[in-house]
Amino acid sequence: MLTLIALLAYVLLVRAFRSLLLPLKAVLLNLLSLGATYGLIVGFWQHGVGSEAVFGIAKTGAITFWVPLMVFAFLFGLSMDYEVFILARMRSDAGSGPPAESRGRAPRAPPPRSASR
């Protein structure tokens, strides 16, 4: 299911931005951050690494079945939304000079910039 969603996101981004490399970068970094997040969740809750120090509870040994699904939905949705904001801004500035990438992230893009913080 994860592969299907990533492939669909890639195809939609390729169609929207007429590029192969930028959507590939977006999907790969999204999957990398998702894997890191799942690893931290498993380490913290299932194996108890740091849970005693932070919350004062022992390891649970299990993760509730809906947690990975909700983490995926939030993380994938937010990062794709951020990526589309940035790519759309760079694409709109592409014909107006060389620093389109830096202007795509600069003063006129407060929603994506503040979302990334």
N, CA, C and O atoms as a GROMACS GRO file, in nm:
protein
  468
    1MET      N    1   0.081  -0.119   0.000
    1MET     CA    2   0.000   0.000   0.000
    1MET      C    3   0.086   0.126   0.000
    1MET      O    4   0.057   0.223  -0.070
    2LEU      N    5   0.194   0.124   0.079
    2LEU     CA    6   0.286   0.237   0.084
    2LEU      C    7   0.349   0.262  -0.053
    2LEU      O    8   0.364   0.377  -0.094
    3THR      N    9   0.386   0.156  -0.122
    3THR     CA   10   0.445   0.168  -0.254
    3THR      C   11   0.345   0.227  -0.353
    3THR      O   12   0.381   0.312  -0.435
    4LEU      N   13   0.222   0.184  -0.345
    4LEU     CA   14   0.119   0.236  -0.435
    4LEU      C   15   0.095   0.386  -0.413
    4LEU      O   16   0.081   0.462  -0.509
    5ILE      N   17   0.091   0.428  -0.288
    5ILE     CA   18   0.070   0.569  -0.258
    5ILE      C   19   0.189   0.653  -0.302
    5ILE      O   20   0.172   0.761  -0.358
    6ALA      N   21   0.310   0.603  -0.278
    6ALA     CA   22   0.430   0.674  -0.321
    6ALA      C   23   0.436   0.684  -0.473
    6ALA      O   24   0.473   0.788  -0.527
    7LEU      N   25   0.402   0.578  -0.542
    7LEU     CA   26   0.402   0.578  -0.688
    7LEU      C   27   0.297   0.674  -0.743
    7LEU      O   28   0.323   0.747  -0.838
    8LEU      N   29   0.180   0.674  -0.685
    8LEU     CA   30   0.075   0.765  -0.727
    8LEU      C   31   0.116   0.911  -0.703
    8LEU      O   32   0.091   0.997  -0.788
    9ALA      N   33   0.176   0.938  -0.589
    9ALA     CA   34   0.224   1.074  -0.561
    9ALA      C   35   0.330   1.115  -0.661
    9ALA      O   36   0.331   1.229  -0.707
   10TYR      N   37   0.420   1.023  -0.696
   10TYR     CA   38   0.524   1.052  -0.795
   10TYR      C   39   0.462   1.085  -0.931
   10TYR      O   40   0.500   1.183  -0.994
   11VAL      N   41   0.369   1.003  -0.975
   11VAL     CA   42   0.305   1.026  -1.105
   11VAL      C   43   0.232   1.160  -1.108
   11VAL      O   44   0.241   1.234  -1.206
   12LEU      N   45   0.160   1.192  -1.002
   12LEU     CA   46   0.089   1.319  -0.997
   12LEU      C   47   0.185   1.438  -0.996
   12LEU      O   48   0.159   1.540  -1.061
   13LEU      N   49   0.295   1.426  -0.922
   13LEU     CA   50   0.393   1.535  -0.920
   13LEU      C   51   0.465   1.549  -1.055
   13LEU      O   52   0.494   1.660  -1.098
   14VAL      N   53   0.494   1.438  -1.120
   14VAL     CA   54   0.556   1.444  -1.254
   14VAL      C   55   0.463   1.514  -1.350
   14VAL      O   56   0.506   1.598  -1.429
   15ARG      N   57   0.338   1.479  -1.344
   15ARG     CA   58   0.239   1.542  -1.433
   15ARG      C   59   0.223   1.691  -1.404
   15ARG      O   60   0.213   1.772  -1.496
   16ALA      N   61   0.223   1.727  -1.278
   16ALA     CA   62   0.202   1.866  -1.240
   16ALA      C   63   0.322   1.955  -1.272
   16ALA      O   64   0.305   2.069  -1.316
   17PHE      N   65   0.443   1.903  -1.250
   17PHE     CA   66   0.561   1.988  -1.263
   17PHE      C   67   0.650   1.955  -1.383
   17PHE      O   68   0.753   2.020  -1.404
   18ARG      N   69   0.610   1.856  -1.463
   18ARG     CA   70   0.683   1.818  -1.585
   18ARG      C   71   0.832   1.799  -1.560
   18ARG      O   72   0.916   1.850  -1.634
   19SER      N   73   0.862   1.726  -1.457
   19SER     CA   74   0.999   1.695  -1.421
   19SER      C   75   1.003   1.553  -1.365
   19SER      O   76   0.906   1.508  -1.304
   20LEU      N   77   1.114   1.484  -1.386
   20LEU     CA   78   1.128   1.349  -1.330
   20LEU      C   79   1.209   1.350  -1.202
   20LEU      O   80   1.184   1.270  -1.111
   21LEU      N   81   1.307   1.439  -1.193
   21LEU     CA   82   1.399   1.438  -1.080
   21LEU      C   83   1.338   1.500  -0.954
   21LEU      O   84   1.352   1.443  -0.845
   22LEU      N   85   1.272   1.613  -0.965
   22LEU     CA   86   1.216   1.678  -0.846
   22LEU      C   87   1.109   1.594  -0.776
   22LEU      O   88   1.113   1.583  -0.654
   23PRO      N   89   1.015   1.535  -0.849
   23PRO     CA   90   0.920   1.447  -0.779
   23PRO      C   91   0.986   1.323  -0.718
   23PRO      O   92   0.945   1.277  -0.611
   24LEU      N   93   1.088   1.270  -0.785
   24LEU     CA   94   1.160   1.155  -0.730
   24LEU      C   95   1.227   1.193  -0.599
   24LEU      O   96   1.221   1.117  -0.502
   25LYS      N   97   1.291   1.310  -0.596
   25LYS     CA   98   1.353   1.358  -0.474
   25LYS      C   99   1.249   1.376  -0.364
   25LYS      O  100   1.273   1.338  -0.249
   26ALA      N  101   1.135   1.433  -0.398
   26ALA     CA  102   1.030   1.455  -0.299
   26ALA      C  103   0.980   1.324  -0.239
   26ALA      O  104   0.965   1.313  -0.117
   27VAL      N  105   0.954   1.226  -0.324
   27VAL     CA  106   0.901   1.098  -0.275
   27VAL      C  107   1.007   1.022  -0.195
   27VAL      O  108   0.975   0.965  -0.091
   28LEU      N  109   1.132   1.021  -0.242
   28LEU     CA  110   1.237   0.949  -0.168
   28LEU      C  111   1.264   1.011  -0.032
   28LEU      O  112   1.279   0.939   0.067
   29LEU      N  113   1.272   1.143  -0.025
   29LEU     CA  114   1.294   1.207   0.104
   29LEU      C  115   1.174   1.188   0.196
   29LEU      O  116   1.189   1.178   0.318
   30ASN      N  117   1.055   1.185   0.138
   30ASN     CA  118   0.936   1.159   0.218
   30ASN      C  119   0.941   1.019   0.279
   30ASN      O  120   0.913   1.001   0.397
   31LEU      N  121   0.977   0.921   0.198
   31LEU     CA  122   0.986   0.784   0.249
   31LEU      C  123   1.099   0.770   0.351
   31LEU      O  124   1.087   0.693   0.446
   32LEU      N  125   1.210   0.842   0.331
   32LEU     CA  126   1.320   0.840   0.427
   32LEU      C  127   1.276   0.896   0.562
   32LEU      O  128   1.305   0.839   0.666
   33SER      N  129   1.206   1.009   0.560
   33SER     CA  130   1.159   1.067   0.686
   33SER      C  131   1.054   0.980   0.752
   33SER      O  132   1.047   0.971   0.875
   34LEU      N  133   0.972   0.914   0.671
   34LEU     CA  134   0.872   0.823   0.726
   34LEU      C  135   0.940   0.704   0.794
   34LEU      O  136   0.899   0.663   0.903
   35GLY      N  137   1.041   0.648   0.731
   35GLY     CA  138   1.116   0.537   0.791
   35GLY      C  139   1.185   0.578   0.920
   35GLY      O  140   1.186   0.501   1.017
   36ALA      N  141   1.242   0.698   0.923
   36ALA     CA  142   1.306   0.746   1.045
   36ALA      C  143   1.205   0.766   1.157
   36ALA      O  144   1.232   0.734   1.273
   37THR      N  145   1.090   0.818   1.122
   37THR     CA  146   0.985   0.838   1.223
   37THR      C  147   0.935   0.705   1.278
   37THR      O  148   0.918   0.690   1.399
   38TYR      N  149   0.913   0.609   1.190
   38TYR     CA  150   0.870   0.476   1.237
   38TYR      C  151   0.977   0.414   1.326
   38TYR      O  152   0.945   0.350   1.427
   39GLY      N  153   1.103   0.431   1.290
   39GLY     CA  154   1.212   0.378   1.372
   39GLY      C  155   1.214   0.440   1.512
   39GLY      O  156   1.234   0.370   1.611
   40LEU      N  157   1.194   0.571   1.518
   40LEU     CA  158   1.190   0.637   1.649
   40LEU      C  159   1.070   0.592   1.731
   40LEU      O  160   1.082   0.574   1.853
   41ILE      N  161   0.957   0.574   1.667
   41ILE     CA  162   0.838   0.528   1.739
   41ILE      C  163   0.860   0.389   1.796
   41ILE      O  164   0.828   0.362   1.912
   42VAL      N  165   0.914   0.301   1.715
   42VAL     CA  166   0.939   0.164   1.762
   42VAL      C  167   1.042   0.163   1.873
   42VAL      O  168   1.025   0.094   1.974
   43GLY      N  169   1.150   0.238   1.855
   43GLY     CA  170   1.254   0.242   1.958
   43GLY      C  171   1.203   0.298   2.090
   43GLY      O  172   1.235   0.246   2.197
   44PHE      N  173   1.124   0.403   2.083
   44PHE     CA  174   1.076   0.469   2.204
   44PHE      C  175   0.967   0.390   2.274
   44PHE      O  176   0.978   0.363   2.394
   45TRP      N  177   0.862   0.353   2.202
   45TRP     CA  178   0.748   0.288   2.266
   45TRP      C  179   0.763   0.138   2.279
   45TRP      O  180   0.736   0.081   2.385
   46GLN      N  181   0.805   0.072   2.170
   46GLN     CA  182   0.807  -0.074   2.173
   46GLN      C  183   0.928  -0.128   2.250
   46GLN      O  184   0.917  -0.225   2.325
   47HIS      N  185   1.046  -0.065   2.230
   47HIS     CA  186   1.167  -0.114   2.295
   47HIS      C  187   1.202  -0.035   2.421
   47HIS      O  188   1.290  -0.076   2.497
   48GLY      N  189   1.135   0.076   2.444
   48GLY     CA  190   1.152   0.151   2.568
   48GLY      C  191   1.277   0.236   2.576
   48GLY      O  192   1.319   0.273   2.686
   49VAL      N  193   1.339   0.269   2.463
   49VAL     CA  194   1.461   0.350   2.463
   49VAL      C  195   1.423   0.494   2.496
   49VAL      O  196   1.370   0.564   2.410
   50GLY      N  197   1.448   0.537   2.618
   50GLY     CA  198   1.420   0.674   2.660
   50GLY      C  199   1.281   0.697   2.716
   50GLY      O  200   1.256   0.804   2.770
   51SER      N  201   1.192   0.601   2.707
   51SER     CA  202   1.055   0.624   2.758
   51SER      C  203   1.053   0.635   2.910
   51SER      O  204   0.969   0.706   2.965
   52GLU      N  205   1.143   0.567   2.977
   52GLU     CA  206   1.151   0.576   3.122
   52GLU      C  207   1.198   0.714   3.164
   52GLU      O  208   1.146   0.772   3.260
   53ALA      N  209   1.296   0.767   3.093
   53ALA     CA  210   1.350   0.899   3.129
   53ALA      C  211   1.253   1.012   3.096
   53ALA      O  212   1.244   1.109   3.171
   54VAL      N  213   1.180   1.002   2.985
   54VAL     CA  214   1.093   1.111   2.942
   54VAL      C  215   0.959   1.108   3.014
   54VAL      O  216   0.917   1.208   3.072
   55PHE      N  217   0.891   0.993   3.010
   55PHE     CA  218   0.757   0.984   3.067
   55PHE      C  219   0.750   0.906   3.198
   55PHE      O  220   0.646   0.904   3.265
   56GLY      N  221   0.858   0.841   3.234
   56GLY     CA  222   0.858   0.762   3.356
   56GLY      C  223   0.779   0.633   3.344
   56GLY      O  224   0.731   0.581   3.445
   57ILE      N  225   0.765   0.580   3.222
   57ILE     CA  226   0.694   0.453   3.203
   57ILE      C  227   0.788   0.351   3.138
   57ILE      O  228   0.882   0.387   3.068
   58ALA      N  229   0.760   0.226   3.164
   58ALA     CA  230   0.840   0.119   3.106
   58ALA      C  231   0.798   0.096   2.961
   58ALA      O  232   0.695   0.148   2.917
   59LYS      N  233   0.876   0.018   2.888
   59LYS     CA  234   0.841  -0.011   2.749
   59LYS      C  235   0.708  -0.083   2.741
   59LYS      O  236   0.672  -0.160   2.830
   60THR      N  237   0.635  -0.058   2.634
   60THR     CA  238   0.503  -0.119   2.619
   60THR      C  239   0.511  -0.252   2.547
   60THR      O  240   0.426  -0.339   2.569
   61GLY      N  241   0.611  -0.271   2.462
   61GLY     CA  242   0.624  -0.396   2.388
   61GLY      C  243   0.539  -0.403   2.264
   61GLY      O  244   0.552  -0.496   2.184
   62ALA      N  245   0.450  -0.305   2.246
   62ALA     CA  246   0.362  -0.304   2.129
   62ALA      C  247   0.323  -0.160   2.098
   62ALA      O  248   0.330  -0.072   2.183
   63ILE      N  249   0.280  -0.140   1.975
   63ILE     CA  250   0.230  -0.011   1.931
   63ILE      C  251   0.086  -0.034   1.886
   63ILE      O  252   0.057  -0.130   1.816
   64THR      N  253  -0.003   0.054   1.927
   64THR     CA  254  -0.144   0.042   1.890
   64THR      C  255  -0.156   0.039   1.738
   64THR      O  256  -0.084   0.110   1.669
   65PHE      N  257  -0.246  -0.042   1.686
   65PHE     CA  258  -0.254  -0.069   1.543
   65PHE      C  259  -0.278   0.056   1.458
   65PHE      O  260  -0.235   0.059   1.343
   66TRP      N  261  -0.345   0.156   1.508
   66TRP     CA  262  -0.379   0.272   1.426
   66TRP      C  263  -0.269   0.379   1.425
   66TRP      O  264  -0.274   0.470   1.342
   67VAL      N  265  -0.172   0.370   1.513
   67VAL     CA  266  -0.067   0.473   1.521
   67VAL      C  267   0.016   0.481   1.393
   67VAL      O  268   0.035   0.592   1.343
   68PRO      N  269   0.066   0.371   1.337
   68PRO     CA  270   0.143   0.384   1.212
   68PRO      C  271   0.062   0.444   1.097
   68PRO      O  272   0.116   0.521   1.017
   69LEU      N  273  -0.064   0.409   1.089
   69LEU     CA  274  -0.149   0.464   0.983
   69LEU      C  275  -0.167   0.615   0.999
   69LEU      O  276  -0.158   0.688   0.901
   70MET      N  277  -0.192   0.661   1.120
   70MET     CA  278  -0.211   0.804   1.143
   70MET      C  279  -0.081   0.880   1.123
   70MET      O  280  -0.081   0.990   1.068
   71VAL      N  281   0.031   0.823   1.166
   71VAL     CA  282   0.161   0.888   1.145
   71VAL      C  283   0.188   0.901   0.996
   71VAL      O  284   0.233   1.005   0.949
   72PHE      N  285   0.160   0.795   0.920
   72PHE     CA  286   0.179   0.801   0.775
   72PHE      C  287   0.091   0.909   0.712
   72PHE      O  288   0.138   0.986   0.630
   73ALA      N  289  -0.035   0.913   0.750
   73ALA     CA  290  -0.127   1.010   0.691
   73ALA      C  291  -0.082   1.154   0.720
   73ALA      O  292  -0.080   1.236   0.629
   74PHE      N  293  -0.047   1.184   0.842
   74PHE     CA  294  -0.005   1.319   0.876
   74PHE      C  295   0.128   1.354   0.810
   74PHE      O  296   0.141   1.459   0.748
   75LEU      N  297   0.226   1.265   0.823
   75LEU     CA  298   0.359   1.296   0.773
   75LEU      C  299   0.362   1.305   0.621
   75LEU      O  300   0.420   1.399   0.566
   76PHE      N  301   0.301   1.211   0.554
   76PHE     CA  302   0.300   1.212   0.407
   76PHE      C  303   0.222   1.332   0.356
   76PHE      O  304   0.266   1.400   0.263
   77GLY      N  305   0.107   1.359   0.415
   77GLY     CA  306   0.027   1.472   0.372
   77GLY      C  307   0.096   1.605   0.391
   77GLY      O  308   0.097   1.688   0.300
   78LEU      N  309   0.154   1.628   0.507
   78LEU     CA  310   0.220   1.754   0.533
   78LEU      C  311   0.344   1.774   0.447
   78LEU      O  312   0.367   1.884   0.396
   79SER      N  313   0.425   1.670   0.431
   79SER     CA  314   0.547   1.687   0.352
   79SER      C  315   0.517   1.704   0.204
   79SER      O  316   0.586   1.780   0.136
   80MET      N  317   0.416   1.636   0.152
   80MET     CA  318   0.380   1.655   0.012
   80MET      C  319   0.320   1.794  -0.010
   80MET      O  320   0.344   1.857  -0.113
   81ASP      N  321   0.243   1.839   0.085
   81ASP     CA  322   0.186   1.973   0.075
   81ASP      C  323   0.297   2.078   0.073
   81ASP      O  324   0.295   2.170  -0.009
   82TYR      N  325   0.392   2.064   0.162
   82TYR     CA  326   0.507   2.155   0.167
   82TYR      C  327   0.586   2.150   0.036
   82TYR      O  328   0.624   2.254  -0.018
   83GLU      N  329   0.608   2.032  -0.015
   83GLU     CA  330   0.685   2.015  -0.140
   83GLU      C  331   0.613   2.081  -0.256
   83GLU      O  332   0.676   2.147  -0.339
   84VAL      N  333   0.483   2.066  -0.265
   84VAL     CA  334   0.406   2.127  -0.374
   84VAL      C  335   0.409   2.279  -0.362
   84VAL      O  336   0.421   2.348  -0.463
   85PHE      N  337   0.398   2.333  -0.240
   85PHE     CA  338   0.410   2.478  -0.221
   85PHE      C  339   0.542   2.529  -0.277
   85PHE      O  340   0.545   2.624  -0.355
   86ILE      N  341   0.651   2.466  -0.238
   86ILE     CA  342   0.784   2.511  -0.278
   86ILE      C  343   0.804   2.494  -0.429
   86ILE      O  344   0.852   2.586  -0.495
   87LEU      N  345   0.768   2.378  -0.484
   87LEU     CA  346   0.788   2.356  -0.627
   87LEU      C  347   0.702   2.448  -0.712
   87LEU      O  348   0.746   2.495  -0.816
   88ALA      N  349   0.581   2.475  -0.668
   88ALA     CA  350   0.495   2.566  -0.743
   88ALA      C  351   0.552   2.707  -0.741
   88ALA      O  352   0.547   2.778  -0.842
   89ARG      N  353   0.607   2.748  -0.630
   89ARG     CA  354   0.667   2.881  -0.620
   89ARG      C  355   0.790   2.891  -0.710
   89ARG      O  356   0.809   2.991  -0.778
   90MET      N  357   0.875   2.789  -0.710
   90MET     CA  358   0.994   2.791  -0.795
   90MET      C  359   0.955   2.788  -0.942
   90MET      O  360   1.018   2.853  -1.025
   91ARG      N  361   0.853   2.712  -0.974
   91ARG     CA  362   0.810   2.703  -1.114
   91ARG      C  363   0.753   2.836  -1.162
   91ARG      O  364   0.775   2.874  -1.278
   92SER      N  365   0.683   2.907  -1.077
   92SER     CA  366   0.627   3.035  -1.118
   92SER      C  367   0.735   3.140  -1.137
   92SER      O  368   0.717   3.234  -1.214
   93ASP      N  369   0.847   3.126  -1.068
   93ASP     CA  370   0.958   3.220  -1.082
   93ASP      C  371   1.066   3.174  -1.180
   93ASP      O  372   1.164   3.245  -1.199
   94ALA      N  373   1.050   3.060  -1.241
   94ALA     CA  374   1.156   3.003  -1.323
   94ALA      C  375   1.193   3.090  -1.442
   94ALA      O  376   1.310   3.095  -1.479
   95GLY      N  377   1.099   3.158  -1.503
   95GLY     CA  378   1.128   3.238  -1.619
   95GLY      C  379   1.177   3.378  -1.589
   95GLY      O  380   1.211   3.452  -1.681
   96SER      N  381   1.180   3.417  -1.462
   96SER     CA  382   1.212   3.555  -1.429
   96SER      C  383   1.355   3.575  -1.379
   96SER      O  384   1.382   3.675  -1.312
   97GLY      N  385   1.444   3.485  -1.409
   97GLY     CA  386   1.584   3.504  -1.370
   97GLY      C  387   1.643   3.380  -1.307
   97GLY      O  388   1.570   3.285  -1.278
   98PRO      N  389   1.774   3.381  -1.284
   98PRO     CA  390   1.843   3.262  -1.234
   98PRO      C  391   1.811   3.220  -1.090
   98PRO      O  392   1.808   3.100  -1.064
   99PRO      N  393   1.787   3.310  -0.996
   99PRO     CA  394   1.770   3.262  -0.858
   99PRO      C  395   1.628   3.217  -0.826
   99PRO      O  396   1.576   3.249  -0.719
  100ALA      N  397   1.564   3.143  -0.916
  100ALA     CA  398   1.426   3.100  -0.893
  100ALA      C  399   1.414   3.012  -0.770
  100ALA      O  400   1.316   3.019  -0.697
  101GLU      N  401   1.515   2.929  -0.746
  101GLU     CA  402   1.508   2.840  -0.631
  101GLU      C  403   1.513   2.918  -0.501
  101GLU      O  404   1.434   2.892  -0.410
  102SER      N  405   1.603   3.013  -0.491
  102SER     CA  406   1.613   3.090  -0.366
  102SER      C  407   1.491   3.180  -0.348
  102SER      O  408   1.446   3.200  -0.235
  103ARG      N  409   1.438   3.233  -0.456
  103ARG     CA  410   1.318   3.316  -0.443
  103ARG      C  411   1.196   3.231  -0.412
  103ARG      O  412   1.099   3.280  -0.352
  104GLY      N  413   1.199   3.103  -0.451
  104GLY     CA  414   1.086   3.015  -0.420
  104GLY      C  415   1.073   2.989  -0.272
  104GLY      O  416   0.965   2.955  -0.224
  105ARG      N  417   1.183   3.004  -0.199
  105ARG     CA  418   1.181   2.982  -0.055
  105ARG      C  419   1.185   3.112   0.023
  105ARG      O  420   1.190   3.108   0.146
  106ALA      N  421   1.184   3.224  -0.041
  106ALA     CA  422   1.208   3.352   0.025
  106ALA      C  423   1.082   3.429   0.064
  106ALA      O  424   0.976   3.367   0.082
  107PRO      N  425   1.089   3.560   0.077
  107PRO     CA  426   0.991   3.639   0.150
  107PRO      C  427   0.845   3.621   0.112
  107PRO      O  428   0.757   3.638   0.196
  108ARG      N  429   0.818   3.587  -0.012
  108ARG     CA  430   0.677   3.577  -0.050
  108ARG      C  431   0.621   3.438  -0.030
  108ARG      O  432   0.513   3.408  -0.082
  109ALA      N  433   0.689   3.354   0.043
  109ALA     CA  434   0.642   3.217   0.067
  109ALA      C  435   0.631   3.189   0.216
  109ALA      O  436   0.689   3.091   0.263
  110PRO      N  437   0.559   3.272   0.294
  110PRO     CA  438   0.554   3.247   0.438
  110PRO      C  439   0.481   3.120   0.481
  110PRO      O  440   0.524   3.058   0.578
  111PRO      N  441   0.371   3.077   0.413
  111PRO     CA  442   0.306   2.955   0.464
  111PRO      C  443   0.396   2.832   0.460
  111PRO      O  444   0.402   2.759   0.560
  112PRO      N  445   0.467   2.804   0.348
  112PRO     CA  446   0.554   2.686   0.352
  112PRO      C  447   0.672   2.703   0.444
  112PRO      O  448   0.713   2.607   0.509
  113ARG      N  449   0.727   2.823   0.452
  113ARG     CA  450   0.842   2.844   0.540
  113ARG      C  451   0.802   2.826   0.684
  113ARG      O  452   0.875   2.761   0.760
  114SER      N  453   0.690   2.879   0.724
  114SER     CA  454   0.649   2.864   0.863
  114SER      C  455   0.606   2.721   0.892
  114SER      O  456   0.621   2.674   1.005
  115ALA      N  457   0.553   2.652   0.795
  115ALA     CA  458   0.514   2.511   0.814
  115ALA      C  459   0.636   2.422   0.832
  115ALA      O  460   0.628   2.318   0.898
  116SER      N  461   0.750   2.461   0.772
  116SER     CA  462   0.868   2.378   0.782
  116SER      C  463   0.940   2.394   0.915
  116SER      O  464   1.026   2.313   0.949
  117ARG      N  465   0.906   2.496   0.990
  117ARG     CA  466   0.976   2.520   1.118
  117ARG      C  467   0.918   2.442   1.226
  117ARG      O  468   0.964   2.450   1.340
   0.00000   0.00000   0.00000
